[in-house]
Amino acid sequence: MTDVENLEKIIKDIFGIEKIIKDKANTNKCISPLNRYPLNMFAFNFMNRLSRLNQIFKNNKEELDIIAERVKNLGESTESNWAGPYSELVALDFYGQFSENIGISYINQLNINQHPNSIPAINGQKEIIDIDLCLSLKNEKIYTDVKSFNCVHQIIFDKIFEKVEKYAEEEFNKSILIGVDNLSTLDYIKVKKNLPAKIYDIEQTLKNAVKENKNYVTYDSESGLVFNFKINSSEGISIVKDYSPFAMAQAYKYKFLDYGSKLLDSEYSIITMVRNPWFNAETVDFGNFNNIFYRSLSRRTFMELLKNNLYASDFSNEYKDNQIKVSDISKNLAGIIFIDDNSTRSKYYKSLYTTYIYLNPNYKNKIPLTIRKLEKYFRNKFEVQIKDFDDFKWDNY
């Protein structure tokens, strides 16, 4: 049974829904572990996650079919593209743990004419605003789109390294590994804008280094990107990684500009970011790193960008003209929730997810969300997964 056929069977067994994936030979880092026996940690947690979702949504056939479709999307994805649908499943499962307090609806299509002052409407978007989840509280609704917190440059480098390592094996019968130093301080905007055009140049630089038996090479582009590569035998490679959560927050401070098309004008809009080490090995979660990074990144988004009156189109291709400023995105984002998915290494419910909730004290459309307003909805045994919950009431400057 191929990995895809196994996934089709999982969907049928758990949801009772038949989904057909055309490319039976496809595989990726997500669905491959599901086809190994005995079940590994990741597969165990994956199957249990789907069973929980089936239980929560069993009375809503339409939403259950969409969930089954997302599982199907995992089998259709190549390389790291599975991160998107996978992150939606993780977010659904996390919020579903509190379903006795929070109503959850999956896939919400809002008429853009009812939100004329929203960022997507101002940006020229037509007809529908698609938002993944609506969390219904006692007196409020919170809309949240789910994004995978993947590392743009690491995904690109992994593809380059695979080609160069294959080249070394075929041309010189050499088994090598390649690493790159100090990615955490690279500016997100500069990398996103310039790195894709440099893939061929970097690949050739590394191939030449292999040909010349070099163990170390620096690539310095005219756009200001500098990468230090180390090439070593496959027995081992030591890469110096100078991690700083504050430097990484500085590098990523414009990241949430990419998600302005999901921000409403009359309802709370938050972004849910899901990280899994298989599609983001950049954050290290050592010595409270992720907590410091996520909090610092949120403060920069809510406070620093609030004072930035440059055009959002200067930093993201999501914006068509100069009607929208960076500060507009900051003011329309009610909060950010980061979910670290630990299902590759833990099956105990207390540590399956590690979650950090940050609320924007400068949100403009309604009274800003606060810890006092929200924390009661996250009250049950799963609240131990929430490691930080801050509305910056005393840290808004």
Disulfide bonds with the S-S distance in Angstrom:
none
